[in-house]
């Protein structure tokens, strides 16, 4: 047992040593810093909720230097922010190539959370992945490719730090802001998707139909009459004047049961479609209108900034 424990300890120490050069301390809020990860050349990713100011941001690197950083963009929905540091170079362990691939994350696997303090240097927390599920929408409105809950200690500066699995693959970055009961790992695939938008526009563009909806059940007799597979849909209860749906001829009381090839059973389906990259594209909306089947073509807009 002692040899096994020593072996595990040594392997964990090797993982910390391998990945810690890419983990930085981020000075973007009062009192204490958070952590960040060198994710792409000259680009650091961190947890958005820890970025309390948009100017005078600095990062402390693994060699002890503290340098200026500029905010590139942020996405509160997924709790991801991107910072740029000039001449920082590429990460040693590149998250786009060393991230966890298609092999599913499993409940019970060990995970390391790596952060950095400007005073004590690298720090690490060890725990297990205590829960995993499929695509998940955060309470902030963003969409993560997976829900990955961590039973690991998140120190005050751990948010934004790197999460590494026991195989030495990057799971993503840590956050304490998306769950009230535990820390989460924002999956590397989600970070990469959000980063693409932040580096392109400074924000993540999301689709927009300009309607307010509520879920409704479709009566069995109506389903049989219209040969619908849906047991439910979303009823339009408000329409923004001049918005995409208004221009397409959607009216109050319409029940949307499909968009393109996607069947709509509830609000989550509509939100997922809005995040699917359909902005600017016409999409066929399948409706129930006054008890009959109807179709309209809606050109998906871009959700206005709040």
C-alpha positions as CSV (number, residue, x, y, z in Angstrom):
1,X,0.0,0.0,0.0
2,X,2.8,2.4,0.8
3,X,4.4,1.8,-2.6
4,X,1.1,2.5,-4.3
5,X,0.6,5.7,-2.4
6,X,4.2,6.8,-3.1
7,X,3.7,6.1,-6.8
8,X,0.4,8.0,-6.9
9,X,2.0,10.9,-5.1
10,X,4.9,11.0,-7.5
11,X,2.6,10.9,-10.6
12,X,0.5,13.8,-9.2
13,X,3.6,15.8,-8.6
14,X,4.8,15.2,-12.1
15,X,1.5,16.4,-13.5
16,X,1.7,19.6,-11.5
17,X,5.3,20.1,-12.7
18,X,4.3,19.5,-16.3
19,X,1.3,21.8,-16.5
20,X,2.1,24.6,-14.0
21,X,4.2,26.7,-16.4
22,X,1.0,27.4,-18.4
23,X,-1.0,28.5,-15.2
24,X,-0.8,32.2,-14.3
25,X,-2.2,34.4,-11.5
26,X,-4.7,37.0,-12.9
27,X,-5.0,40.4,-11.1
28,X,-8.4,41.7,-12.2
29,X,-10.4,42.1,-9.0
30,X,-9.8,43.5,-5.5
31,X,-8.2,41.7,-2.5
32,X,-6.9,38.5,-4.2
33,X,-6.1,37.3,-7.7
34,X,-7.7,34.4,-9.6
35,X,-5.9,32.0,-11.9
36,X,-5.7,31.7,-15.7
37,X,-4.4,29.3,-18.3
38,X,-2.2,30.1,-21.3
39,X,-4.6,28.6,-23.9
40,X,-3.4,29.9,-27.2
41,X,-0.4,31.9,-28.3
42,X,-0.4,35.1,-26.3
43,X,-4.0,34.3,-25.1
44,X,-4.9,33.5,-21.5
45,X,-8.3,32.2,-20.5
46,X,-9.8,32.8,-17.1
47,X,-13.2,32.7,-15.3
48,X,-15.2,35.7,-16.3
49,X,-16.7,36.3,-12.9
50,X,-13.2,37.0,-11.5
51,X,-12.6,39.8,-14.0
52,X,-14.1,42.8,-12.1
53,X,-12.4,45.5,-14.2
54,X,-11.7,45.9,-17.9
55,X,-8.5,47.9,-17.6
56,X,-5.3,47.8,-15.5
57,X,-5.3,44.0,-15.6
58,X,-2.0,42.1,-14.9
59,X,-0.9,38.5,-14.8
60,X,1.9,36.9,-12.8
61,X,3.7,34.3,-14.9
62,X,5.4,31.0,-13.7
63,X,8.8,32.7,-13.7
64,X,7.6,35.3,-11.2
65,X,7.2,38.2,-13.7
66,X,4.1,40.3,-13.5
67,X,3.0,41.7,-16.9
68,X,0.2,43.8,-18.4
69,X,-2.8,42.0,-20.0
70,X,-5.6,43.4,-22.2
71,X,-9.2,42.1,-22.1
72,X,-10.0,40.6,-25.5
73,X,-13.6,39.6,-24.7
74,X,-15.8,37.9,-22.2
75,X,-18.9,35.6,-22.1
76,X,-20.7,35.8,-18.8
77,X,-23.0,33.0,-19.9
78,X,-20.3,30.4,-19.9
79,X,-18.1,32.2,-17.4
80,X,-15.2,32.5,-19.8
81,X,-13.0,35.6,-20.4
82,X,-10.0,36.0,-22.7
83,X,-6.9,38.1,-22.0
84,X,-4.0,39.0,-24.4
85,X,-0.4,39.3,-23.2
86,X,2.1,40.5,-25.8
87,X,5.0,38.2,-26.8
88,X,3.9,35.5,-24.3
89,X,4.2,32.8,-26.9
90,X,2.4,29.5,-27.1
91,X,1.5,27.2,-24.2
92,X,3.8,24.3,-23.4
93,X,0.8,21.9,-23.1
94,X,-1.5,23.1,-25.9
95,X,-5.2,22.7,-24.8
96,X,-6.4,22.3,-28.3
97,X,-4.2,19.2,-28.8
98,X,-3.9,17.9,-25.2
99,X,-7.5,18.4,-24.2
100,X,-9.7,15.4,-23.3
101,X,-10.9,14.1,-26.6
102,X,-13.9,11.9,-27.4
103,X,-13.3,9.5,-24.6
104,X,-16.2,10.3,-22.2
105,X,-15.4,11.8,-18.7
106,X,-16.6,9.4,-16.0
107,X,-17.9,10.0,-12.5
108,X,-15.3,8.9,-10.0
109,X,-12.2,9.8,-12.0
110,X,-9.5,11.8,-10.3
111,X,-8.9,15.4,-11.2
112,X,-6.4,18.0,-10.3
113,X,-7.2,21.7,-10.1
114,X,-4.1,23.8,-10.8
115,X,-3.9,27.5,-9.8
116,X,-1.3,30.1,-9.1
117,X,-0.7,32.6,-6.3
118,X,1.7,35.4,-6.8
119,X,3.0,34.8,-3.2
120,X,3.2,31.0,-2.9
121,X,3.4,30.0,-6.6
122,X,1.6,27.0,-8.0
123,X,-1.1,25.3,-6.0
124,X,-3.1,22.2,-6.6
125,X,-6.3,20.6,-5.3
126,X,-7.1,16.9,-5.8
127,X,-10.5,15.4,-5.9
128,X,-12.9,13.2,-7.9
129,X,-15.3,14.1,-10.7
130,X,-18.5,13.7,-8.6
131,X,-21.1,14.1,-11.4
132,X,-21.2,14.2,-15.2
133,X,-24.0,14.9,-17.6
134,X,-24.5,15.9,-21.2
135,X,-25.0,19.4,-22.6
136,X,-26.0,21.8,-19.9
137,X,-27.3,25.4,-19.9
138,X,-25.9,27.5,-17.1
139,X,-28.0,29.8,-14.9
140,X,-26.3,32.7,-16.7
141,X,-27.7,31.6,-20.1
142,X,-24.6,30.0,-21.6
143,X,-24.3,26.4,-22.9
144,X,-21.6,24.0,-21.9
145,X,-20.9,20.8,-23.8
146,X,-20.9,18.8,-20.5
147,X,-21.7,19.3,-16.9
148,X,-18.6,18.2,-14.9
149,X,-18.9,18.7,-11.2
150,X,-15.7,18.6,-9.1
151,X,-15.3,17.2,-5.6
152,X,-12.0,19.0,-5.2
153,X,-11.0,22.0,-3.0
154,X,-11.3,25.3,-4.9
155,X,-9.1,27.8,-3.1
156,X,-10.1,31.5,-3.4
157,X,-7.7,31.9,-6.4
158,X,-8.6,28.5,-8.1
159,X,-11.3,29.8,-10.4
160,X,-9.9,30.1,-13.9
161,X,-7.2,27.5,-13.1
162,X,-6.5,24.4,-15.2
163,X,-8.4,21.1,-14.5
164,X,-6.3,18.0,-15.5
165,X,-7.5,14.4,-15.4
166,X,-5.5,11.5,-14.1
167,X,-4.3,10.6,-17.6
168,X,-2.6,14.0,-18.0
169,X,-5.2,15.5,-20.3
170,X,-6.7,18.9,-19.9
171,X,-10.4,18.8,-19.0
172,X,-11.0,22.5,-19.0
173,X,-10.9,25.4,-16.5
174,X,-12.3,25.6,-13.0
175,X,-15.1,27.9,-11.8
176,X,-16.9,28.3,-8.6
177,X,-19.6,30.6,-10.0
178,X,-21.8,28.3,-12.0
179,X,-23.0,26.0,-9.1
180,X,-24.0,26.8,-5.6
181,X,-23.0,23.3,-4.3
182,X,-19.6,22.6,-5.9
183,X,-16.9,23.8,-8.3
184,X,-17.3,22.9,-12.0
185,X,-14.9,22.3,-14.9
186,X,-15.8,24.3,-17.9
187,X,-15.0,21.7,-20.6
188,X,-12.1,22.4,-22.9
189,X,-14.4,22.0,-26.0
190,X,-16.7,24.7,-24.6
191,X,-13.7,27.0,-23.9
192,X,-12.4,26.5,-27.4
193,X,-15.8,27.3,-28.9
194,X,-16.3,30.4,-26.8
195,X,-12.7,31.5,-27.5
196,X,-13.3,31.4,-31.2
197,X,-16.2,33.9,-30.8
198,X,-14.3,36.1,-28.3
199,X,-11.2,36.4,-30.6
200,X,-13.4,37.1,-33.6
201,X,-15.9,39.6,-32.1
202,X,-15.0,40.2,-28.4
203,X,-18.3,38.4,-27.5
204,X,-20.2,35.2,-28.3
205,X,-22.9,35.8,-30.9
206,X,-26.1,34.0,-30.2
207,X,-29.1,33.5,-32.4
208,X,-32.3,35.5,-31.9
209,X,-35.9,35.1,-33.0
210,X,-37.5,38.0,-31.2
211,X,-40.2,36.0,-29.5
212,X,-41.3,35.1,-26.0
213,X,-42.5,31.5,-25.6
214,X,-43.9,29.1,-23.1
215,X,-44.0,25.3,-23.4
216,X,-47.4,23.7,-24.2
217,X,-48.6,20.1,-24.7
218,X,-50.0,19.2,-28.1
219,X,-53.3,17.3,-27.7
220,X,-53.2,13.7,-28.9
221,X,-56.1,14.3,-31.3
222,X,-54.2,17.2,-32.9
223,X,-51.0,15.2,-33.2
224,X,-52.8,12.4,-35.0
225,X,-54.6,14.9,-37.3
226,X,-51.4,16.6,-38.3
227,X,-49.2,13.5,-38.1
228,X,-46.9,15.2,-35.6
229,X,-44.3,13.3,-33.6
230,X,-44.2,16.1,-31.0
231,X,-45.9,15.7,-27.7
232,X,-45.3,19.3,-27.0
233,X,-44.0,22.5,-28.5
234,X,-43.5,26.2,-27.6
235,X,-46.3,28.7,-27.9
236,X,-45.5,32.3,-29.0
237,X,-46.8,34.6,-26.3
238,X,-44.9,37.8,-27.3
239,X,-43.3,39.1,-30.5
240,X,-40.8,41.9,-30.8
241,X,-41.9,44.4,-33.4
242,X,-39.6,44.3,-36.4
243,X,-37.8,41.3,-35.1
244,X,-37.0,38.2,-37.1
245,X,-40.2,36.3,-36.2
246,X,-42.3,39.4,-36.8
247,X,-40.8,40.0,-40.2
248,X,-41.5,36.3,-41.1
249,X,-45.2,36.6,-40.2
250,X,-45.2,34.7,-36.9
251,X,-48.4,35.6,-34.9
252,X,-49.3,35.3,-31.3
253,X,-50.6,31.9,-30.4
254,X,-48.5,30.0,-33.0
255,X,-47.1,26.8,-31.6
256,X,-43.5,26.2,-32.9
257,X,-42.9,22.4,-33.2
258,X,-39.8,22.5,-35.4
259,X,-36.9,24.5,-36.8
260,X,-35.2,23.2,-39.9
261,X,-34.6,19.5,-39.2
262,X,-34.8,20.0,-35.4
263,X,-37.9,19.0,-33.5
264,X,-38.9,21.5,-30.8
265,X,-40.4,20.0,-27.6
266,X,-39.5,22.8,-25.2
267,X,-37.7,26.1,-24.5
268,X,-34.3,24.3,-24.1
269,X,-34.6,23.1,-27.7
270,X,-35.2,26.6,-28.9
271,X,-32.2,27.9,-26.9
272,X,-30.0,25.1,-28.2
273,X,-30.9,26.0,-31.8
274,X,-30.1,29.6,-31.1
275,X,-26.6,28.6,-30.1
276,X,-26.1,26.4,-33.2
277,X,-24.4,28.9,-35.5
278,X,-27.5,29.7,-37.6
279,X,-27.2,33.5,-37.4
280,X,-28.0,35.1,-40.7
281,X,-29.4,31.9,-42.2
282,X,-33.0,31.3,-43.2
283,X,-34.7,28.5,-41.4
284,X,-38.0,26.8,-41.9
285,X,-40.2,27.1,-38.8
286,X,-42.9,24.4,-38.6
287,X,-46.0,25.7,-36.7
288,X,-49.4,24.8,-35.5
289,X,-51.7,27.8,-36.3
290,X,-55.4,27.7,-35.4
291,X,-55.4,23.9,-35.4
292,X,-53.7,23.5,-38.8
293,X,-50.1,23.0,-39.9
294,X,-48.2,26.1,-41.2
295,X,-44.7,27.0,-42.2
296,X,-42.7,30.3,-42.3
297,X,-39.1,31.1,-43.2
298,X,-37.3,33.0,-40.5
299,X,-33.9,34.5,-41.0
300,X,-32.2,34.1,-37.6
301,X,-30.9,37.3,-36.2
302,X,-28.2,38.1,-33.7
303,X,-29.3,38.6,-30.1
304,X,-28.8,42.3,-29.2
305,X,-26.3,43.1,-26.5
306,X,-27.8,43.9,-23.2
